[in-house]
Amino acid sequence: MAFKKEQRQYVRYSGEALSINIDTKCATRNQISCIDFNRHGMALASNQPMAVGEQLSLMIKQNEVMSIQVEAAVCYRLKRENTFVFGVKFYFQTDNIQTQQLLLEAIETILALTTP
């Protein structure tokens, strides 16, 4: 049996220590867990489906120590047994380089907090 080649280009970190709340235009979904993440996006699991292309507002918390809000969009989804797995890509709603840098620094801080 041939194994599928790893397509990820960036190191991913475990998201077990993160708490995720998602707001969409339709509803707030609280039963979300983070599988893993990097500075460009996250893999999330939920018992509720989300559509590819759906825009999300994520509140990412790490043990109540650090929290950031980031905008993202669903770029893929698949169903595993009774759970939906989503890939979301962070995006910036601003052309302001300083705002983008602050967001990237917040993500780097969370990376530092979750990496042993």
C-alpha positions as CSV (number, residue, x, y, z in Angstrom):
1,M,0.0,0.0,0.0
2,A,1.4,3.4,-0.9
3,F,1.2,6.2,1.6
4,K,0.0,9.7,0.7
5,K,2.9,12.2,0.6
6,E,2.8,14.8,3.3
7,Q,1.7,18.1,1.7
8,R,2.1,20.4,4.6
9,Q,4.8,23.1,4.0
10,Y,4.9,24.5,7.5
11,V,5.4,22.9,10.9
12,R,2.1,22.3,12.8
13,Y,1.7,22.4,16.5
14,S,-0.8,20.5,18.7
15,G,-3.9,22.5,19.5
16,E,-5.0,20.5,22.5
17,A,-4.2,23.4,24.9
18,L,-6.2,25.9,22.9
19,S,-9.9,26.8,23.4
20,I,-11.7,28.0,20.3
21,N,-15.0,29.9,20.0
22,I,-16.3,30.6,16.5
23,D,-18.7,33.2,15.4
24,T,-20.2,33.0,11.9
25,K,-22.8,35.1,10.3
26,C,-25.3,32.4,11.1
27,A,-24.5,31.4,14.7
28,T,-21.9,30.9,17.4
29,R,-20.5,27.4,17.7
30,N,-19.0,26.4,21.0
31,Q,-18.3,22.7,20.5
32,I,-15.1,23.2,18.6
33,S,-11.8,21.6,19.2
34,C,-8.4,22.5,17.7
35,I,-6.5,19.6,16.2
36,D,-3.4,21.5,15.2
37,F,-2.3,24.9,13.9
38,N,0.5,26.9,12.4
39,R,0.9,30.6,11.6
40,H,-1.3,30.3,8.5
41,G,-4.3,28.3,9.7
42,M,-5.8,25.6,11.9
43,A,-7.4,22.2,11.7
44,L,-10.6,22.2,13.7
45,A,-13.1,19.5,14.7
46,S,-16.8,20.0,15.4
47,N,-20.1,18.0,15.5
48,Q,-21.7,20.7,13.3
49,P,-20.9,21.2,9.6
50,M,-19.4,24.4,8.1
51,A,-19.3,25.1,4.4
52,V,-16.1,25.6,2.4
53,G,-15.7,29.3,1.9
54,E,-17.6,30.2,5.1
55,Q,-16.1,33.2,6.8
56,L,-15.3,32.8,10.6
57,S,-14.3,35.0,13.4
58,L,-12.1,32.8,15.8
59,M,-11.4,33.7,19.4
60,I,-8.4,31.6,20.3
61,K,-7.5,31.2,24.0
62,Q,-4.6,29.4,25.6
63,N,-5.4,28.5,29.3
64,E,-6.8,32.0,29.9
65,V,-3.3,33.3,29.6
66,M,-3.5,34.7,26.1
67,S,-6.3,35.3,23.7
68,I,-6.5,36.7,20.2
69,Q,-9.3,37.1,17.7
70,V,-8.6,36.4,14.1
71,E,-10.6,36.2,10.9
72,A,-10.5,33.0,8.9
73,A,-12.2,31.1,6.1
74,V,-13.0,27.4,5.8
75,C,-10.8,26.0,3.0
76,Y,-11.7,22.3,3.3
77,R,-13.9,19.9,5.3
78,L,-14.3,16.2,5.6
79,K,-16.4,13.9,7.8
80,R,-14.8,11.3,10.1
81,E,-17.4,9.1,11.8
82,N,-19.6,11.6,13.7
83,T,-17.2,14.6,13.5
84,F,-16.5,17.2,10.9
85,V,-12.9,18.2,10.4
86,F,-12.2,21.6,8.9
87,G,-9.2,23.4,7.6
88,V,-9.3,27.1,8.1
89,K,-6.9,29.7,6.7
90,F,-6.3,32.9,8.6
91,Y,-6.7,36.1,6.6
92,F,-6.2,39.7,7.2
93,Q,-9.0,42.2,6.6
94,T,-6.6,45.1,6.5
95,D,-3.8,46.4,4.4
96,N,-2.2,47.9,7.4
97,I,1.2,46.2,7.8
98,Q,1.4,47.1,11.5
99,T,-2.0,45.4,12.2
100,Q,-0.9,42.3,10.3
101,Q,2.4,42.2,12.3
102,L,0.6,42.4,15.6
103,L,-1.6,39.5,14.7
104,L,1.4,37.4,13.6
105,E,3.2,38.3,16.9
106,A,0.1,37.1,18.8
107,I,0.1,33.8,16.9
108,E,3.9,33.5,17.6
109,T,3.2,34.0,21.3
110,I,0.6,31.2,21.3
111,L,3.1,29.0,19.5
112,A,5.7,29.7,22.2
113,L,3.1,29.0,25.0
114,T,2.1,25.6,23.5
115,T,5.6,24.4,22.5
116,P,7.5,22.6,25.3
